[in-house]
Amino acid sequence: MRSKHWISFGGWIHRTGCSRLLLLSFVWLGLAVAPAARAAILYNLVDLGALGGTSSTANAMNASGQVTGYANTSGNAALHAFLYSNGSMTDLGTLGGTLSYGEAINDSGQVTGNAATSGPTSEQPYYAFLYTNGSMTDLGTLGGTSSYGDAINDSGQVTGSAATSGNAAAHAFLYSNGAMTDLGTLGGTYSVGTAINASGQVMGLASTSGDAAQDAFLYSNGHMTDLGTLGGTYSQGNGINASGQVAGYSFTSGRVTHAFLYSDGSMMDLGTLGGTDSLGYAINDSGQVVGYANTSGNAAAHAFLYSNGSMTDLGTLGGTFSGGDAINDSGQVVGYADTSTGDQDAFLYSNGSMIDLNSVVAPGSDFTMTVADGINDAGDIYGEGTDSSGNSYAFELTPIAVPEPTSAGLLAIGSLLLLRRRARRQRASAEVGISIAPI
């Protein structure tokens, strides 16, 4: 599991494709190969749309492919949390106010997040909620006037942060069996729970005595453990697995940022790709970590996969930047990468290759996937992209296995993909008044 926190480093700031020639080359090369019993993997692309408005953002997906996030309502009058399931987007409503956000979802389809309560629009406080079986429940606070739900496990336990009495501080909480427990801090005034695993272990960030530093923590069996740093005064966990291993980043003594893996009571510096900085963003149950890191001379920042003691550069889609957002238990990585034309496209890294996800969907789509935020163990992928009108929507990809076609079929597919690519080029050139010769 991972949280959704960000950092910029080395001058690089990217977030929220090189090409479609990859699939095309695969298709044409297939002409020289006799038909076999293997299958090519493509994806069904679903633009999740909105709740009547013109934008949506996906924040989490469960093992069944249900997605939560937030979307504009009709006329873009408000943003509401949603649950996308079985082809339909459900408005989860609010706690009486105008806004709500779905942040996390478990395998039972329970959603947590935060929602505005009633009052003047500019003064509506937000409370953490738990959405179950069609009903949104206010989880309350720790005595103050606001709370935020950030993560949920399959037992329905929720973690996040809540204001204490008099709004004097904000503390991490664990909501379980109808009660919110204050997890405390590491001696300072602030803490937040950002992820939780199936055992109820909570990962988060807390201030130390005198608020002199902010360190990642692991809360387990009623005790908050300071995970320390790599020599600096800040560390943050971004993902936790079933074993309680944590991935994130920390300042070093030289005030640069390095990715770390915390395991068995020790924080390990994962290094970089030759530059000065790196960030660990997600971890799977095998302890593999993904994120991004500076290359030599800080000339670029690339997505990485850390596995068995080694950091592998995943490359880009022809540009200078890429970032790994998520990893499943099969070691498949998704994220975003620059293309040779300077665009940003969503990618899948699998079996040693980075693939532009826009190249492996059925022809005819005018939706461009710009970032892939997550992937489950079934290979379903979610993220964000833009439609032909420039509106930004959440998407979901579902893998499909198609029978390997005959040579004649390959030729037909190759011709169709060529026509699709030509049409896109001509459409793009028309927008800037440039004529492009036929391919």
Buried (B, 14 or more C-beta within 10 A) or exposed (E): BBBBBEBEBBEBEBEBBBBBEBBBEBBBEBEEEEEEEEEBEBBEBBBBBBBBBBBBBBBBBBEBBBBBBBBBBEEBEBBBBBBBBEEEBBBBBBBEBBBBBBBBBBBBBBBBBBBBBEEEEEEBBBBBBBBBEEEBBBBBBBBBEBBBBBBBBBBBBBBBBBBBEEEEBBBBBBBBEEEBBBBBBBBBBBBBBBBBBBBBBBBBBBBBEEEEBBBBBBBBEEEBBBBBBBBBBBBBBBBBBEBBBBBBBBBBEEEBBBBBBBBEEEBBBBBBBBBBBBBBBBBBBBBBBBBBBBBEEBEBBBBBBBBEEEBBBBBBBBBBBBBBBBBBBBBBBBBBBBBEEEBBBBBBBBEEEBBBBBBBBEEEBEBBBBBBBBBBEBBBBBBBBBBEEEBBBBBBBEBEEEEBBEEEBBBEBBEBBBEBBEEBBBEEEEEEEEEEEEE
